Amino acid sequence: MSEGDQLVRRVELYQQKAGALPPSLSAMGIAEVEEGPLYYQPKKDTTYVVWFGTKLGESMTYHSDTRKWKARQR
């Protein structure tokens, strides 16, 4: 969870400095690999989601519009 919170802070800092959301993790200097562990997706001009797997079929997802983490099952 703390790594997820760190990523959220990096996205917010990038947005403050650049005036826009980063288009990808690599734009923030983070290597994007298919196996994660963290994932980021911009949704609209000002909203995005960050997520990571907790165990098989389950994840925690952060929604920037609500500023909350939510457990999710697939």
CHARMM internal coordinates of N, CA and C (Angstrom, degrees):
IC EDIT
DIST 1 N 1 CA 1.4479
DIST 1 CA 1 C 1.5261
ANGL 1 N 1 CA 1 C 110.47
DIST 1 C 2 N 1.3379
ANGL 1 CA 1 C 2 N 116.21
DIHE 1 N 1 CA 1 C 2 N -38.30
DIST 2 N 2 CA 1.4679
ANGL 1 C 2 N 2 CA 118.22
DIHE 1 CA 1 C 2 N 2 CA -178.04
DIST 2 CA 2 C 1.5266
ANGL 2 N 2 CA 2 C 111.05
DIHE 1 C 2 N 2 CA 2 C -65.21
DIST 2 C 3 N 1.3415
ANGL 2 CA 2 C 3 N 118.39
DIHE 2 N 2 CA 2 C 3 N -35.34
DIST 3 N 3 CA 1.4651
ANGL 2 C 3 N 3 CA 120.62
DIHE 2 CA 2 C 3 N 3 CA 176.39
DIST 3 CA 3 C 1.5268
ANGL 3 N 3 CA 3 C 110.53
DIHE 2 C 3 N 3 CA 3 C -65.38
DIST 3 C 4 N 1.3155
ANGL 3 CA 3 C 4 N 116.51
DIHE 3 N 3 CA 3 C 4 N -37.88
DIST 4 N 4 CA 1.4633
ANGL 3 C 4 N 4 CA 120.45
DIHE 3 CA 3 C 4 N 4 CA 176.56
DIST 4 CA 4 C 1.5152
ANGL 4 N 4 CA 4 C 111.41
DIHE 3 C 4 N 4 CA 4 C -63.60
DIST 4 C 5 N 1.3324
ANGL 4 CA 4 C 5 N 116.47
DIHE 4 N 4 CA 4 C 5 N -43.34
DIST 5 N 5 CA 1.4636
ANGL 4 C 5 N 5 CA 120.59
DIHE 4 CA 4 C 5 N 5 CA 177.50
DIST 5 CA 5 C 1.5227
ANGL 5 N 5 CA 5 C 111.38
DIHE 4 C 5 N 5 CA 5 C -62.93
DIST 5 C 6 N 1.3382
ANGL 5 CA 5 C 6 N 116.84
DIHE 5 N 5 CA 5 C 6 N -37.32
DIST 6 N 6 CA 1.4627
ANGL 5 C 6 N 6 CA 120.21
DIHE 5 CA 5 C 6 N 6 CA 177.70
DIST 6 CA 6 C 1.5184
ANGL 6 N 6 CA 6 C 110.81
DIHE 5 C 6 N 6 CA 6 C -64.52
DIST 6 C 7 N 1.3237
ANGL 6 CA 6 C 7 N 117.11
DIHE 6 N 6 CA 6 C 7 N -40.49
DIST 7 N 7 CA 1.4588
ANGL 6 C 7 N 7 CA 120.37
DIHE 6 CA 6 C 7 N 7 CA 178.64
DIST 7 CA 7 C 1.5246
ANGL 7 N 7 CA 7 C 110.34
DIHE 6 C 7 N 7 CA 7 C -64.89
DIST 7 C 8 N 1.3212
ANGL 7 CA 7 C 8 N 117.76
DIHE 7 N 7 CA 7 C 8 N -41.91
DIST 8 N 8 CA 1.4683
ANGL 7 C 8 N 8 CA 121.17
DIHE 7 CA 7 C 8 N 8 CA 177.94
DIST 8 CA 8 C 1.5323
ANGL 8 N 8 CA 8 C 109.39
DIHE 7 C 8 N 8 CA 8 C -58.61
DIST 8 C 9 N 1.3281
ANGL 8 CA 8 C 9 N 117.10
DIHE 8 N 8 CA 8 C 9 N -43.80
DIST 9 N 9 CA 1.4728
ANGL 8 C 9 N 9 CA 120.37
DIHE 8 CA 8 C 9 N 9 CA 178.76
DIST 9 CA 9 C 1.5252
ANGL 9 N 9 CA 9 C 111.31
DIHE 8 C 9 N 9 CA 9 C -62.04
DIST 9 C 10 N 1.3353
ANGL 9 CA 9 C 10 N 116.70
DIHE 9 N 9 CA 9 C 10 N -40.09
DIST 10 N 10 CA 1.4752
ANGL 9 C 10 N 10 CA 119.99
DIHE 9 CA 9 C 10 N 10 CA 178.92
DIST 10 CA 10 C 1.5193
ANGL 10 N 10 CA 10 C 111.60
DIHE 9 C 10 N 10 CA 10 C -65.30
DIST 10 C 11 N 1.3299
ANGL 10 CA 10 C 11 N 116.49
DIHE 10 N 10 CA 10 C 11 N -40.11
DIST 11 N 11 CA 1.4689
ANGL 10 C 11 N 11 CA 120.18
DIHE 10 CA 10 C 11 N 11 CA 177.68
DIST 11 CA 11 C 1.5247
ANGL 11 N 11 CA 11 C 109.70
DIHE 10 C 11 N 11 CA 11 C -63.17
DIST 11 C 12 N 1.3262
ANGL 11 CA 11 C 12 N 116.77
DIHE 11 N 11 CA 11 C 12 N -45.71
DIST 12 N 12 CA 1.4673
ANGL 11 C 12 N 12 CA 121.16
DIHE 11 CA 11 C 12 N 12 CA -179.38
DIST 12 CA 12 C 1.5297
ANGL 12 N 12 CA 12 C 111.08
DIHE 11 C 12 N 12 CA 12 C -62.58
DIST 12 C 13 N 1.3278
ANGL 12 CA 12 C 13 N 117.82
DIHE 12 N 12 CA 12 C 13 N -41.44
DIST 13 N 13 CA 1.4586
ANGL 12 C 13 N 13 CA 121.91
DIHE 12 CA 12 C 13 N 13 CA 178.71
DIST 13 CA 13 C 1.5253
ANGL 13 N 13 CA 13 C 110.50
DIHE 12 C 13 N 13 CA 13 C -65.03
DIST 13 C 14 N 1.3183
ANGL 13 CA 13 C 14 N 117.09
DIHE 13 N 13 CA 13 C 14 N -43.80
DIST 14 N 14 CA 1.4636
ANGL 13 C 14 N 14 CA 121.74
DIHE 13 CA 13 C 14 N 14 CA 177.24
DIST 14 CA 14 C 1.5225
ANGL 14 N 14 CA 14 C 109.69
DIHE 13 C 14 N 14 CA 14 C -58.43
DIST 14 C 15 N 1.3313
ANGL 14 CA 14 C 15 N 116.19
DIHE 14 N 14 CA 14 C 15 N -46.07
DIST 15 N 15 CA 1.4595
ANGL 14 C 15 N 15 CA 121.12
DIHE 14 CA 14 C 15 N 15 CA -178.85
DIST 15 CA 15 C 1.5275
ANGL 15 N 15 CA 15 C 111.11
DIHE 14 C 15 N 15 CA 15 C -62.31
DIST 15 C 16 N 1.3283
ANGL 15 CA 15 C 16 N 117.35
DIHE 15 N 15 CA 15 C 16 N -40.67
DIST 16 N 16 CA 1.4648
ANGL 15 C 16 N 16 CA 120.85
DIHE 15 CA 15 C 16 N 16 CA 178.59
DIST 16 CA 16 C 1.5216
ANGL 16 N 16 CA 16 C 111.39
DIHE 15 C 16 N 16 CA 16 C -63.81
DIST 16 C 17 N 1.3300
ANGL 16 CA 16 C 17 N 116.54
DIHE 16 N 16 CA 16 C 17 N -43.50
DIST 17 N 17 CA 1.4626
ANGL 16 C 17 N 17 CA 120.81
DIHE 16 CA 16 C 17 N 17 CA -177.03
DIST 17 CA 17 C 1.5246
ANGL 17 N 17 CA 17 C 112.75
DIHE 16 C 17 N 17 CA 17 C -74.62
DIST 17 C 18 N 1.3279
ANGL 17 CA 17 C 18 N 116.77
DIHE 17 N 17 CA 17 C 18 N -42.11
DIST 18 N 18 CA 1.4676
ANGL 17 C 18 N 18 CA 121.08
DIHE 17 CA 17 C 18 N 18 CA -174.43
DIST 18 CA 18 C 1.5255
ANGL 18 N 18 CA 18 C 113.24
DIHE 17 C 18 N 18 CA 18 C -91.55
DIST 18 C 19 N 1.3228
ANGL 18 CA 18 C 19 N 117.00
DIHE 18 N 18 CA 18 C 19 N -18.38
DIST 19 N 19 CA 1.4563
ANGL 18 C 19 N 19 CA 119.81
DIHE 18 CA 18 C 19 N 19 CA -177.46
DIST 19 CA 19 C 1.5095
ANGL 19 N 19 CA 19 C 113.65
DIHE 18 C 19 N 19 CA 19 C 78.91
DIST 19 C 20 N 1.3338
ANGL 19 CA 19 C 20 N 116.29
DIHE 19 N 19 CA 19 C 20 N 10.47
DIST 20 N 20 CA 1.4658
ANGL 19 C 20 N 20 CA 121.71
DIHE 19 CA 19 C 20 N 20 CA 179.42
DIST 20 CA 20 C 1.5215
ANGL 20 N 20 CA 20 C 108.20
DIHE 19 C 20 N 20 CA 20 C -156.24
DIST 20 C 21 N 1.3148
ANGL 20 CA 20 C 21 N 115.98
DIHE 20 N 20 CA 20 C 21 N 159.72
DIST 21 N 21 CA 1.4577
ANGL 20 C 21 N 21 CA 120.51
DIHE 20 CA 20 C 21 N 21 CA 176.39
DIST 21 CA 21 C 1.5176
ANGL 21 N 21 CA 21 C 110.33
DIHE 20 C 21 N 21 CA 21 C -69.45
DIST 21 C 22 N 1.3200
ANGL 21 CA 21 C 22 N 117.31
DIHE 21 N 21 CA 21 C 22 N 148.60
DIST 22 N 22 CA 1.4605
ANGL 21 C 22 N 22 CA 118.52
DIHE 21 CA 21 C 22 N 22 CA 173.71
DIST 22 CA 22 C 1.5271
ANGL 22 N 22 CA 22 C 108.94
DIHE 21 C 22 N 22 CA 22 C -66.69
DIST 22 C 23 N 1.3233
ANGL 22 CA 22 C 23 N 116.77
DIHE 22 N 22 CA 22 C 23 N 141.05
DIST 23 N 23 CA 1.4634
ANGL 22 C 23 N 23 CA 118.76
DIHE 22 CA 22 C 23 N 23 CA -179.93
DIST 23 CA 23 C 1.5255
ANGL 23 N 23 CA 23 C 113.62
DIHE 22 C 23 N 23 CA 23 C -72.46
DIST 23 C 24 N 1.3434
ANGL 23 CA 23 C 24 N 116.17
DIHE 23 N 23 CA 23 C 24 N -19.24
DIST 24 N 24 CA 1.4628
ANGL 23 C 24 N 24 CA 120.59
DIHE 23 CA 23 C 24 N 24 CA -176.77
DIST 24 CA 24 C 1.5190
ANGL 24 N 24 CA 24 C 109.48
DIHE 23 C 24 N 24 CA 24 C -163.28
DIST 24 C 25 N 1.3241
ANGL 24 CA 24 C 25 N 115.90
DIHE 24 N 24 CA 24 C 25 N 171.20
DIST 25 N 25 CA 1.4588
ANGL 24 C 25 N 25 CA 120.16
DIHE 24 CA 24 C 25 N 25 CA 174.48
DIST 25 CA 25 C 1.5215
ANGL 25 N 25 CA 25 C 110.57
DIHE 24 C 25 N 25 CA 25 C -63.58
DIST 25 C 26 N 1.3237
ANGL 25 CA 25 C 26 N 116.78
DIHE 25 N 25 CA 25 C 26 N -39.75
DIST 26 N 26 CA 1.4626
ANGL 25 C 26 N 26 CA 119.85
DIHE 25 CA 25 C 26 N 26 CA -177.65
DIST 26 CA 26 C 1.5263
ANGL 26 N 26 CA 26 C 112.03
DIHE 25 C 26 N 26 CA 26 C -62.28
DIST 26 C 27 N 1.3180
ANGL 26 CA 26 C 27 N 118.26
DIHE 26 N 26 CA 26 C 27 N -27.37
DIST 27 N 27 CA 1.4655
ANGL 26 C 27 N 27 CA 121.18
DIHE 26 CA 26 C 27 N 27 CA 176.84
DIST 27 CA 27 C 1.5238
ANGL 27 N 27 CA 27 C 111.30
DIHE 26 C 27 N 27 CA 27 C -65.56
DIST 27 C 28 N 1.3414
ANGL 27 CA 27 C 28 N 116.53
DIHE 27 N 27 CA 27 C 28 N -20.48
DIST 28 N 28 CA 1.4635
ANGL 27 C 28 N 28 CA 121.79
DIHE 27 CA 27 C 28 N 28 CA 177.74
DIST 28 CA 28 C 1.5264
ANGL 28 N 28 CA 28 C 111.09
DIHE 27 C 28 N 28 CA 28 C -100.63
DIST 28 C 29 N 1.3322
ANGL 28 CA 28 C 29 N 117.08
DIHE 28 N 28 CA 28 C 29 N 8.39
DIST 29 N 29 CA 1.4538
ANGL 28 C 29 N 29 CA 120.98
DIHE 28 CA 28 C 29 N 29 CA 179.53
DIST 29 CA 29 C 1.5089
ANGL 29 N 29 CA 29 C 114.30
DIHE 28 C 29 N 29 CA 29 C 81.37
DIST 29 C 30 N 1.3245
ANGL 29 CA 29 C 30 N 117.22
DIHE 29 N 29 CA 29 C 30 N 19.60
DIST 30 N 30 CA 1.4660
ANGL 29 C 30 N 30 CA 122.17
DIHE 29 CA 29 C 30 N 30 CA 179.72
DIST 30 CA 30 C 1.5286
ANGL 30 N 30 CA 30 C 108.07
DIHE 29 C 30 N 30 CA 30 C -107.62
DIST 30 C 31 N 1.3208
ANGL 30 CA 30 C 31 N 116.10
DIHE 30 N 30 CA 30 C 31 N 126.43
DIST 31 N 31 CA 1.4616
ANGL 30 C 31 N 31 CA 120.04
DIHE 30 CA 30 C 31 N 31 CA 179.06
DIST 31 CA 31 C 1.5235
ANGL 31 N 31 CA 31 C 110.04
DIHE 30 C 31 N 31 CA 31 C -64.14
DIST 31 C 32 N 1.3246
ANGL 31 CA 31 C 32 N 115.37
DIHE 31 N 31 CA 31 C 32 N 132.29
DIST 32 N 32 CA 1.4725
ANGL 31 C 32 N 32 CA 120.13
DIHE 31 CA 31 C 32 N 32 CA 177.67
DIST 32 CA 32 C 1.5189
ANGL 32 N 32 CA 32 C 108.57
DIHE 31 C 32 N 32 CA 32 C -97.01
DIST 32 C 33 N 1.3150
ANGL 32 CA 32 C 33 N 115.36
DIHE 32 N 32 CA 32 C 33 N 117.07
DIST 33 N 33 CA 1.4539
ANGL 32 C 33 N 33 CA 120.53
DIHE 32 CA 32 C 33 N 33 CA 177.28
DIST 33 CA 33 C 1.5199
ANGL 33 N 33 CA 33 C 108.67
DIHE 32 C 33 N 33 CA 33 C -127.07
DIST 33 C 34 N 1.3187
ANGL 33 CA 33 C 34 N 115.28
DIHE 33 N 33 CA 33 C 34 N 145.39
DIST 34 N 34 CA 1.4611
ANGL 33 C 34 N 34 CA 120.44
DIHE 33 CA 33 C 34 N 34 CA -175.25
DIST 34 CA 34 C 1.5194
ANGL 34 N 34 CA 34 C 113.14
DIHE 33 C 34 N 34 CA 34 C -59.51
DIST 34 C 35 N 1.3389
ANGL 34 CA 34 C 35 N 116.44
DIHE 34 N 34 CA 34 C 35 N -32.44
DIST 35 N 35 CA 1.4676
ANGL 34 C 35 N 35 CA 119.10
DIHE 34 CA 34 C 35 N 35 CA -177.96
DIST 35 CA 35 C 1.5211
ANGL 35 N 35 CA 35 C 113.75
DIHE 34 C 35 N 35 CA 35 C -87.16
DIST 35 C 36 N 1.3293
ANGL 35 CA 35 C 36 N 117.54
DIHE 35 N 35 CA 35 C 36 N 11.42
DIST 36 N 36 CA 1.4725
ANGL 35 C 36 N 36 CA 121.56
DIHE 35 CA 35 C 36 N 36 CA 172.86
DIST 36 CA 36 C 1.5040
ANGL 36 N 36 CA 36 C 113.68
DIHE 35 C 36 N 36 CA 36 C 78.36
DIST 36 C 37 N 1.2778
ANGL 36 CA 36 C 37 N 118.00
DIHE 36 N 36 CA 36 C 37 N -142.68
DIST 37 N 37 CA 1.4589
ANGL 36 C 37 N 37 CA 129.06
DIHE 36 CA 36 C 37 N 37 CA 17.24
DIST 37 CA 37 C 1.5340
ANGL 37 N 37 CA 37 C 114.08
DIHE 36 C 37 N 37 CA 37 C -86.30
DIST 37 C 38 N 1.3451
ANGL 37 CA 37 C 38 N 117.03
DIHE 37 N 37 CA 37 C 38 N -16.79
DIST 38 N 38 CA 1.4660
ANGL 37 C 38 N 38 CA 120.03
DIHE 37 CA 37 C 38 N 38 CA -179.48
DIST 38 CA 38 C 1.5147
ANGL 38 N 38 CA 38 C 110.16
DIHE 37 C 38 N 38 CA 38 C -109.90
DIST 38 C 39 N 1.3286
ANGL 38 CA 38 C 39 N 114.77
DIHE 38 N 38 CA 38 C 39 N 148.36
DIST 39 N 39 CA 1.4581
ANGL 38 C 39 N 39 CA 120.66
DIHE 38 CA 38 C 39 N 39 CA 179.72
DIST 39 CA 39 C 1.5281
ANGL 39 N 39 CA 39 C 108.76
DIHE 38 C 39 N 39 CA 39 C -130.44
DIST 39 C 40 N 1.3292
ANGL 39 CA 39 C 40 N 115.46
DIHE 39 N 39 CA 39 C 40 N 149.45
DIST 40 N 40 CA 1.4612
ANGL 39 C 40 N 40 CA 122.11
DIHE 39 CA 39 C 40 N 40 CA -177.81
DIST 40 CA 40 C 1.5213
ANGL 40 N 40 CA 40 C 108.05
DIHE 39 C 40 N 40 CA 40 C -139.52
DIST 40 C 41 N 1.3410
ANGL 40 CA 40 C 41 N 115.65
DIHE 40 N 40 CA 40 C 41 N 139.44
DIST 41 N 41 CA 1.4571
ANGL 40 C 41 N 41 CA 119.87
DIHE 40 CA 40 C 41 N 41 CA 176.04
DIST 41 CA 41 C 1.5223
ANGL 41 N 41 CA 41 C 109.61
DIHE 40 C 41 N 41 CA 41 C -145.98
DIST 41 C 42 N 1.3509
ANGL 41 CA 41 C 42 N 116.92
DIHE 41 N 41 CA 41 C 42 N 117.69
DIST 42 N 42 CA 1.4683
ANGL 41 C 42 N 42 CA 118.61
DIHE 41 CA 41 C 42 N 42 CA 173.04
DIST 42 CA 42 C 1.5273
ANGL 42 N 42 CA 42 C 108.52
DIHE 41 C 42 N 42 CA 42 C -70.83
DIST 42 C 43 N 1.3226
ANGL 42 CA 42 C 43 N 116.88
DIHE 42 N 42 CA 42 C 43 N 140.40
DIST 43 N 43 CA 1.4663
ANGL 42 C 43 N 43 CA 121.21
DIHE 42 CA 42 C 43 N 43 CA -178.65
DIST 43 CA 43 C 1.5238
ANGL 43 N 43 CA 43 C 111.65
DIHE 42 C 43 N 43 CA 43 C -104.30
DIST 43 C 44 N 1.3138
ANGL 43 CA 43 C 44 N 116.48
DIHE 43 N 43 CA 43 C 44 N -52.32
DIST 44 N 44 CA 1.4645
ANGL 43 C 44 N 44 CA 122.46
DIHE 43 CA 43 C 44 N 44 CA 179.39
DIST 44 CA 44 C 1.5086
ANGL 44 N 44 CA 44 C 106.57
DIHE 43 C 44 N 44 CA 44 C -135.34
DIST 44 C 45 N 1.3132
ANGL 44 CA 44 C 45 N 117.53
DIHE 44 N 44 CA 44 C 45 N -167.30
DIST 45 N 45 CA 1.4533
ANGL 44 C 45 N 45 CA 120.74
DIHE 44 CA 44 C 45 N 45 CA -179.20
DIST 45 CA 45 C 1.5208
ANGL 45 N 45 CA 45 C 112.91
DIHE 44 C 45 N 45 CA 45 C -58.26
DIST 45 C 46 N 1.3259
ANGL 45 CA 45 C 46 N 117.82
DIHE 45 N 45 CA 45 C 46 N -33.10
DIST 46 N 46 CA 1.4603
ANGL 45 C 46 N 46 CA 119.93
DIHE 45 CA 45 C 46 N 46 CA -174.45
DIST 46 CA 46 C 1.5247
ANGL 46 N 46 CA 46 C 114.44
DIHE 45 C 46 N 46 CA 46 C -126.95
DIST 46 C 47 N 1.3224
ANGL 46 CA 46 C 47 N 119.28
DIHE 46 N 46 CA 46 C 47 N 3.06
DIST 47 N 47 CA 1.4614
ANGL 46 C 47 N 47 CA 120.36
DIHE 46 CA 46 C 47 N 47 CA -179.11
DIST 47 CA 47 C 1.5257
ANGL 47 N 47 CA 47 C 111.04
DIHE 46 C 47 N 47 CA 47 C -121.03
DIST 47 C 48 N 1.3157
ANGL 47 CA 47 C 48 N 114.63
DIHE 47 N 47 CA 47 C 48 N 151.82
DIST 48 N 48 CA 1.4593
ANGL 47 C 48 N 48 CA 120.68
DIHE 47 CA 47 C 48 N 48 CA -178.65
DIST 48 CA 48 C 1.5257
ANGL 48 N 48 CA 48 C 109.11
DIHE 47 C 48 N 48 CA 48 C -156.55
DIST 48 C 49 N 1.3263
ANGL 48 CA 48 C 49 N 115.60
DIHE 48 N 48 CA 48 C 49 N 168.51
DIST 49 N 49 CA 1.4554
ANGL 48 C 49 N 49 CA 121.39
DIHE 48 CA 48 C 49 N 49 CA 173.17
DIST 49 CA 49 C 1.5221
ANGL 49 N 49 CA 49 C 109.13
DIHE 48 C 49 N 49 CA 49 C -128.87
DIST 49 C 50 N 1.3290
ANGL 49 CA 49 C 50 N 115.32
DIHE 49 N 49 CA 49 C 50 N 148.16
DIST 50 N 50 CA 1.4548
ANGL 49 C 50 N 50 CA 124.01
DIHE 49 CA 49 C 50 N 50 CA 173.09
DIST 50 CA 50 C 1.5166
ANGL 50 N 50 CA 50 C 105.19
DIHE 49 C 50 N 50 CA 50 C -126.75
DIST 50 C 51 N 1.3097
ANGL 50 CA 50 C 51 N 117.42
DIHE 50 N 50 CA 50 C 51 N 138.70
DIST 51 N 51 CA 1.4586
ANGL 50 C 51 N 51 CA 118.63
DIHE 50 CA 50 C 51 N 51 CA 178.54
DIST 51 CA 51 C 1.5238
ANGL 51 N 51 CA 51 C 110.98
DIHE 50 C 51 N 51 CA 51 C -149.57
DIST 51 C 52 N 1.3292
ANGL 51 CA 51 C 52 N 113.73
DIHE 51 N 51 CA 51 C 52 N 161.09
DIST 52 N 52 CA 1.4640
ANGL 51 C 52 N 52 CA 121.68
DIHE 51 CA 51 C 52 N 52 CA 175.44
DIST 52 CA 52 C 1.5138
ANGL 52 N 52 CA 52 C 108.48
DIHE 51 C 52 N 52 CA 52 C -152.27
DIST 52 C 53 N 1.3323
ANGL 52 CA 52 C 53 N 115.62
DIHE 52 N 52 CA 52 C 53 N 151.53
DIST 53 N 53 CA 1.4569
ANGL 52 C 53 N 53 CA 120.82
DIHE 52 CA 52 C 53 N 53 CA 178.36
DIST 53 CA 53 C 1.5180
ANGL 53 N 53 CA 53 C 111.19
DIHE 52 C 53 N 53 CA 53 C -77.90
DIST 53 C 54 N 1.3154
ANGL 53 CA 53 C 54 N 115.91
DIHE 53 N 53 CA 53 C 54 N 141.48
DIST 54 N 54 CA 1.4651
ANGL 53 C 54 N 54 CA 120.48
DIHE 53 CA 53 C 54 N 54 CA 176.66
DIST 54 CA 54 C 1.5212
ANGL 54 N 54 CA 54 C 110.59
DIHE 53 C 54 N 54 CA 54 C -103.68
DIST 54 C 55 N 1.3188
ANGL 54 CA 54 C 55 N 116.76
DIHE 54 N 54 CA 54 C 55 N -39.12
DIST 55 N 55 CA 1.4591
ANGL 54 C 55 N 55 CA 123.44
DIHE 54 CA 54 C 55 N 55 CA 171.55
DIST 55 CA 55 C 1.5188
ANGL 55 N 55 CA 55 C 106.55
DIHE 54 C 55 N 55 CA 55 C -160.67
DIST 55 C 56 N 1.2971
ANGL 55 CA 55 C 56 N 117.35
DIHE 55 N 55 CA 55 C 56 N 174.29
DIST 56 N 56 CA 1.4537
ANGL 55 C 56 N 56 CA 121.31
DIHE 55 CA 55 C 56 N 56 CA -174.45
DIST 56 CA 56 C 1.5270
ANGL 56 N 56 CA 56 C 111.39
DIHE 55 C 56 N 56 CA 56 C -52.41
DIST 56 C 57 N 1.3208
ANGL 56 CA 56 C 57 N 116.15
DIHE 56 N 56 CA 56 C 57 N 119.82
DIST 57 N 57 CA 1.4550
ANGL 56 C 57 N 57 CA 121.79
DIHE 56 CA 56 C 57 N 57 CA 177.56
DIST 57 CA 57 C 1.5157
ANGL 57 N 57 CA 57 C 115.39
DIHE 56 C 57 N 57 CA 57 C 82.90
DIST 57 C 58 N 1.3363
ANGL 57 CA 57 C 58 N 118.08
DIHE 57 N 57 CA 57 C 58 N 2.93
DIST 58 N 58 CA 1.4580
ANGL 57 C 58 N 58 CA 120.64
DIHE 57 CA 57 C 58 N 58 CA -179.86
DIST 58 CA 58 C 1.5285
ANGL 58 N 58 CA 58 C 110.37
DIHE 57 C 58 N 58 CA 58 C -130.69
DIST 58 C 59 N 1.3219
ANGL 58 CA 58 C 59 N 115.73
DIHE 58 N 58 CA 58 C 59 N 148.32
DIST 59 N 59 CA 1.4576
ANGL 58 C 59 N 59 CA 120.22
DIHE 58 CA 58 C 59 N 59 CA 179.03
DIST 59 CA 59 C 1.5241
ANGL 59 N 59 CA 59 C 110.18
DIHE 58 C 59 N 59 CA 59 C -149.52
DIST 59 C 60 N 1.3254
ANGL 59 CA 59 C 60 N 114.13
DIHE 59 N 59 CA 59 C 60 N 165.61
DIST 60 N 60 CA 1.4580
ANGL 59 C 60 N 60 CA 122.32
DIHE 59 CA 59 C 60 N 60 CA 171.79
DIST 60 CA 60 C 1.5167
ANGL 60 N 60 CA 60 C 106.15
DIHE 59 C 60 N 60 CA 60 C -111.86
DIST 60 C 61 N 1.3167
ANGL 60 CA 60 C 61 N 116.40
DIHE 60 N 60 CA 60 C 61 N 132.75
DIST 61 N 61 CA 1.4586
ANGL 60 C 61 N 61 CA 121.61
DIHE 60 CA 60 C 61 N 61 CA -177.19
DIST 61 CA 61 C 1.5181
ANGL 61 N 61 CA 61 C 110.05
DIHE 60 C 61 N 61 CA 61 C -126.55
DIST 61 C 62 N 1.3288
ANGL 61 CA 61 C 62 N 115.59
DIHE 61 N 61 CA 61 C 62 N 130.87
DIST 62 N 62 CA 1.4649
ANGL 61 C 62 N 62 CA 122.48
DIHE 61 CA 61 C 62 N 62 CA 176.86
DIST 62 CA 62 C 1.5204
ANGL 62 N 62 CA 62 C 107.98
DIHE 61 C 62 N 62 CA 62 C -101.47
DIST 62 C 63 N 1.3363
ANGL 62 CA 62 C 63 N 115.86
DIHE 62 N 62 CA 62 C 63 N 127.55
DIST 63 N 63 CA 1.4627
ANGL 62 C 63 N 63 CA 121.91
DIHE 62 CA 62 C 63 N 63 CA 177.28
DIST 63 CA 63 C 1.5211
ANGL 63 N 63 CA 63 C 108.17
DIHE 62 C 63 N 63 CA 63 C -109.35
DIST 63 C 64 N 1.3289
ANGL 63 CA 63 C 64 N 116.69
DIHE 63 N 63 CA 63 C 64 N 119.45
DIST 64 N 64 CA 1.4600
ANGL 63 C 64 N 64 CA 119.59
DIHE 63 CA 63 C 64 N 64 CA -175.47
DIST 64 CA 64 C 1.5228
ANGL 64 N 64 CA 64 C 112.87
DIHE 63 C 64 N 64 CA 64 C -66.23
DIST 64 C 65 N 1.3275
ANGL 64 CA 64 C 65 N 117.81
DIHE 64 N 64 CA 64 C 65 N -26.89
DIST 65 N 65 CA 1.4643
ANGL 64 C 65 N 65 CA 118.91
DIHE 64 CA 64 C 65 N 65 CA -179.36
DIST 65 CA 65 C 1.5286
ANGL 65 N 65 CA 65 C 112.14
DIHE 64 C 65 N 65 CA 65 C -70.48
DIST 65 C 66 N 1.3378
ANGL 65 CA 65 C 66 N 117.71
DIHE 65 N 65 CA 65 C 66 N -29.35
DIST 66 N 66 CA 1.4651
ANGL 65 C 66 N 66 CA 120.86
DIHE 65 CA 65 C 66 N 66 CA 177.60
DIST 66 CA 66 C 1.5265
ANGL 66 N 66 CA 66 C 111.96
DIHE 65 C 66 N 66 CA 66 C -101.78
DIST 66 C 67 N 1.3393
ANGL 66 CA 66 C 67 N 116.44
DIHE 66 N 66 CA 66 C 67 N -15.43
DIST 67 N 67 CA 1.4701
ANGL 66 C 67 N 67 CA 123.50
DIHE 66 CA 66 C 67 N 67 CA -177.21
DIST 67 CA 67 C 1.5327
ANGL 67 N 67 CA 67 C 111.42
DIHE 66 C 67 N 67 CA 67 C 58.18
DIST 67 C 68 N 1.3417
ANGL 67 CA 67 C 68 N 116.32
DIHE 67 N 67 CA 67 C 68 N 37.38
DIST 68 N 68 CA 1.4617
ANGL 67 C 68 N 68 CA 121.47
DIHE 67 CA 67 C 68 N 68 CA -179.06
DIST 68 CA 68 C 1.5265
ANGL 68 N 68 CA 68 C 110.89
DIHE 67 C 68 N 68 CA 68 C -134.88
DIST 68 C 69 N 1.3242
ANGL 68 CA 68 C 69 N 114.33
DIHE 68 N 68 CA 68 C 69 N 150.01
DIST 69 N 69 CA 1.4570
ANGL 68 C 69 N 69 CA 122.40
DIHE 68 CA 68 C 69 N 69 CA 171.76
DIST 69 CA 69 C 1.5235
ANGL 69 N 69 CA 69 C 108.52
DIHE 68 C 69 N 69 CA 69 C -89.37
DIST 69 C 70 N 1.3251
ANGL 69 CA 69 C 70 N 116.20
DIHE 69 N 69 CA 69 C 70 N 144.29
DIST 70 N 70 CA 1.4542
ANGL 69 C 70 N 70 CA 120.51
DIHE 69 CA 69 C 70 N 70 CA 178.92
DIST 70 CA 70 C 1.5375
ANGL 70 N 70 CA 70 C 108.62
DIHE 69 C 70 N 70 CA 70 C -139.52
DIST 70 C 71 N 1.3293
ANGL 70 CA 70 C 71 N 115.16
DIHE 70 N 70 CA 70 C 71 N 133.51
DIST 71 N 71 CA 1.4651
ANGL 70 C 71 N 71 CA 120.56
DIHE 70 CA 70 C 71 N 71 CA 175.81
DIST 71 CA 71 C 1.5116
ANGL 71 N 71 CA 71 C 108.60
DIHE 70 C 71 N 71 CA 71 C -72.92
DIST 71 C 72 N 1.3315
ANGL 71 CA 71 C 72 N 114.83
DIHE 71 N 71 CA 71 C 72 N 143.25
DIST 72 N 72 CA 1.4644
ANGL 71 C 72 N 72 CA 118.98
DIHE 71 CA 71 C 72 N 72 CA -177.93
DIST 72 CA 72 C 1.5177
ANGL 72 N 72 CA 72 C 109.77
DIHE 71 C 72 N 72 CA 72 C -140.53
DIST 72 C 73 N 1.3178
ANGL 72 CA 72 C 73 N 115.93
DIHE 72 N 72 CA 72 C 73 N 136.22
DIST 73 N 73 CA 1.4496
ANGL 72 C 73 N 73 CA 121.72
DIHE 72 CA 72 C 73 N 73 CA 174.86
DIST 73 CA 73 C 1.5187
ANGL 73 N 73 CA 73 C 108.78
DIHE 72 C 73 N 73 CA 73 C -109.40
DIST 73 C 74 N 1.3221
ANGL 73 CA 73 C 74 N 115.55
DIHE 73 N 73 CA 73 C 74 N 145.07
DIST 74 N 74 CA 1.4752
ANGL 73 C 74 N 74 CA 119.94
DIHE 73 CA 73 C 74 N 74 CA -178.76
DIST 74 CA 74 C 1.4880
ANGL 74 N 74 CA 74 C 111.07
DIHE 73 C 74 N 74 CA 74 C -96.95
END
COOR INIT
IC SEED 1 N 1 CA 1 C
IC BUILD
